[in-house]
């Protein structure tokens, strides 16, 4: 079974990222462009629309909370890194 966590129980988001063909294609040349960001944004929106159309209200609430908390983590990590 695939899991979100490494063997120590930590969130293994890096592994999830490097498994994504979209990420590998984006970093292929070592430069992320605005066009690539727009394509990725559209990909995320399309995935969310498919999910929203097929999920229960409870599942949608759970994913909304997950997305919000991941976004808070990313924002907080960015602020933390700028403080160094």
N, C-alpha and C positions, 0 to 999 in steps of 0.2 A: 504494500500500500504506500502511495506517495504521501508525504507529510510536509507541513510547512516548517518543520523544526529539524535542527541538526541533532546529532547524537547526544549533545549536552542539554537539549531542550530549548535552545535559543532559536529565535526566528531566523530562518535560512533564506532570507530574501535574495541574497547574492546568487544563490544557486538557481532560484526561480528566474532571475533576470537573465543569467547566462544561458539558460535553456531555451529562451525565447528567440526564434529565428528573426523576429523583427528587431530585436536589440543587436544581434550579431550582424545583421545587414547594416544597421545604422552606424555601427562603430567600425565597420570594415576598413574604411579609409582613414580612421582616426579623427574625423571631424564630424560633428553633428550640426546639420544645417537647419535653418528655419523651416524649409520644406519638409525635411524628415520629421521635425517636431509636429508639423501640421498633419502629416500622414499618420503619425502615431496617435495624435489627438482624435482624429477621425476613427481610427481603429478602436480606441477605447470607447468612444461614443457608440459605435456600432455594436460592440460587445455588450455594453450596458443596455442598449435598446432590446437586443435579443433576450437578455436575462430578464428585463423588466416585463417583457411580453409573456414570458413563460413561468415566472416565479410566483410563489404565493406572497401575500402581503407580509407575512412574517419573515420570509426569506429576503424580501426587498428591504425591510427594516434592518435586518441583520447586516446585509451588505452595505447599506447606507452608513451604519455605525462603523463598520470595518473601514470603509473608505475615509470616513471622517477622522478616525483615530490614526490611520496610516498617514494621512495628510498632516495631522498635528505632529506626528513623529518626524516626518520629513522637514517641516517648518522649524521645529525645535532643534533638530540636528544642524540645519543650516545656520540658525542663529548661534548655536553653541560653537560651531566651527569659526564663525566670524569673530567671536569673542577671544579666540586664542591669540 
